[in-house]
Amino acid sequence: MAKVLLVGTLDSKVEAVSLLARKLGEAGLAVAVVDLSGSRAKLARVRKVPIIRLARSRARKSRQVALREMALAAESAAEGILANVRPDIVVLVGGSAGASLGMPFLLSAPFRARKFVVTTIPRISLGQLPSDVCVIPSHVDLEGMNGALAEALRVAAAQVAAAASVRPETTRKQVVAITQLGVTTRCARGLRVRLEGLGVEVVSFHAVADGASALPSLVEERQIWAVVDLTLSDMTTDRIVRRSGSGWGRLRRVIQAGVPLVVVPGAVNSVIFEGRASVPVRFRRRRFLWPVPGIAVMRLSRRESVRIGRELAMVLSMARRRVLVVVPEKGLSESDRAGGERARRWDGTLAGMWYDAHANRALVRSLQRHSRRDVVDIVAARQHINDEDFVETLATACRSYLGLPRNAEAR
């Protein structure tokens, strides 16, 4: 029987939580409730559902102070409650305050657990939700009970019950993760076919927000045996545009998990923006590609390339086991090749070739110069990332580095 943890504030949402708990119980699920408000409210027409009430001061305080106390209580209790209940599904029920208060339960839940938010708040207003959270909207407020709200909650319960009926598939094969974007897809696809021929299961992740954040979570839960990080543009974008210290976060987490890691600096020389409006003014004298409507791609300068090469080397050198880096010297993405696409200025006029061999060489030399030789093995190939020859070179290197037998069933 699948276990569901319902998280909400019973002082204000007891009717909504009660109906959800009742419908999920009728669907054959084991339900436990976390009361973020610490109130004494009881569930209506629901039996044998344990309620975990978080501690709350009974002193009369302002709403702001009370919410701050509840937030601290939820943050400190979430991991312990999740470890004790071990739910298969976590459902957060609430409006703006309730959704915010219960967020630690979504953030702390293991990736294998399915996660839902039942709310009137649009997803865009919910902040940094985990990538695997499904938002179930209610068009009426979660206040009291009425026909429209009851229908919305029955739909939510049906969705949660349907998710519970899908059991995760298991495999005896070793699982290898690959990151990719459209500009590295040909390489990723060719590598996938070759690795599958060796008996491993290959899972591809889109190297943007949701896919990029899901990969390390699965690695940390030991659902992935090895990683081929083939596309690094999302991390370059974070470092160059947002200047964020977490820009190499995916690689850091994979390295800390200690799994075998192969890195190809695919598209590392590209900064990707979601449309022209998102390009900061300070970059508007640079060279761009406009591959599809709504996407702007900026080429790294030679100076930025040196910086990114150095930072990548420093991150990889933190590894506790040897890391393999395979560099395609004739281009790092589909657009990045001699005789390839023409770059354009902000006003749309031509700005020469997108491919910049000098900047690419500067990046690779910086990577080589700053890497620890006792940790990072760098193999340079005079090939383009999407050429069949490079795919074969990379597959051979992966097979040797990962020690893949002809049949890579779990050992």
Protein Blocks (a to p, Z undefined) as FASTA:
>chain_A
ZZddddddfklmmmmmmmmmmmmmmnopacddddfkopabdcehiahiacddddddfbdc
dfklmmmmmmmmmmmmmmmmmmmnopabdcddddfklmmmmmmmmmmpcfklccddddfb
dfklnojadfkbccdddfbdcehjafklmmmmmmmmmmmmmmmmpccdddfbdcdddddd
fklmmmmmmmmmmmmmnopacddddfbfklmmmmmmmmmnopafbdcdfbfklmmmmmmm
nopaklmmmmmmmmmnopacdddfehklpccdebjklpcfklmmcccddfbghiacdddd
fklmmmmmmmmmmmmmmpcbdcdddddfkbcbfklcghiacdddfkopaebjfbafklmm
mmmmmmmmmpcfklmccddddddfkbmklmmmmmmmmmmmnopafblcdZZ
